[in-house]
Amino acid sequence: MEEKVKILNTMDKGKGETNVLMGYPHFYPPKNTNQYNVETGLNQYITEKNTKNKKVYIESYGCQMNFSDSEIVASILSQNGYQVTETKELADLILINTCSIREKAEQTVRKRLELYNNLKQKNKSLKIGVLGCMAERLKHKFLEEEKMVDLVVGPDAYKDIPNLLKDIDQGREAVNVILSKEETYGDISPVRLATNGVSAFVTITRGCDNMCTFCVVPFTRGRERSRDPKSIIDEVNDLVKKGYKEVTLLGQNVDSYLWFGGGPKKDFEKATPLQQKTAVNFSVLLDLVAREQPKIRIRFSTSNPQDMSLDVIHTMAKHKNICKSIHLPVQSGSNAILKKMNRQHTREEYFELIDNIRKLIPDCGISHDMITGFPTETDQDHQDTLDLMRRIKYDYGFMFAYSERPGTMAARKITDNIPEAIKKKRLQEIINLQREHSDYRTNRFIGKNVTVLIEKPSKKSSDFWSGRTTQNTVVVFPKENYKVGDFVDVLIKNCTSATLIGSAIDYSKDL
């Protein structure tokens, strides 16, 4: 997916690739690196300089899961004598958590490794590691051929990092990319990184069983398995104690959540009758979290159309603290292309699901992922995609031009036969249409009162706060006497296609 543009709820209208706030479906980093620091303030230079702890600098790319995984890695390393730093020059260990979904992401990681290898020329003891989705595919290239890294660790092997660091010291190869059918990191309390102290991620599932032909995730993250609901509730409760006001339940496919005692979801049929009867699915988990903490907001990401059931929608409608926002990737509006993508749903089934969402939650914000230029895509297939978008009128979306990913079924079986010029033309038409729809959706808020969770100062003006509505729409308004973490009712007076602009009325009584 070489070309990517997203239309979303930020002040950065029309600037293409921008940073996304915590809580958005799919967090893509800006072109400059995203640096992490610990919420305790140990990132201060003077503190770091005087501490005896070793220091780790963590950089992450890709989806929200990668950022959540970086927090798990930080926790594991903190228990082994490492302190997180945001100053790479002070680091004893530099880790890059990688994304393999697009070729551009890999190119970015390679450039970062070149930079850090230059640092290594000045600091011979510096260790450099690659984590995450690129680990399996590029382990030999980075470690053995180009000698750009000292260790390579896959998404299911983070607990082995302390042992791998010892292997480096002893002159042994430090690689672990073995995928697990059991690992969920449910016993790890993540160190919150790059936090605003308001919103946090809580991972509930790992892996994906869907095998979409364009996607590398099943190969890089393995089979679907779910986390013990008790550990999820415990983590949410701990976040609330620390002052957090919003959690996002994360998974490659959250609607596939199914706890029946552990193990891959595919083994559910082999579970005992008692295990099957007492199993916890996603709608039950969502209800448990909402009832456990009725004073915080709950979001989730990402859903898959074929796995989202109406009981989830009913649960969302029942609880006012569950945000009325669903990220529901469709990828194409053409049944022919959906079949070639192995998406397991038709456009008609997708429409039916959207209609049910709108019936049960009329004000629900709905966003999408879309791939254009998939192999064999005709002009009519493209028109089917535009037609689908016109019917749904999404709030915002993440749009891509297709590019082959090595190892996927599409790369192995289907020739990439769409010229780049046509891909770009179709992508631009999709972007333009989404911009129209985003403008339509934001304009509907003018004159209405919305509840906003304040997350940070506005990028455009330090005199304004920035936060989001339950629909995941960004709102900016004058600061007055409010502070980060407050729920505030705001009257919307103006908007762009990406942002609502208003004035505060009072503290919200809804939460």
Order of alpha helices (4+ residues) and beta strands (2+ residues): beta-alpha-beta-alpha-beta-beta-alpha-beta-alpha-beta-alpha-beta-beta-beta-alpha-beta-alpha-beta-beta-alpha-beta-alpha-beta-alpha-beta-alpha-alpha-beta-alpha-beta-alpha-alpha-beta-beta-beta-beta-beta
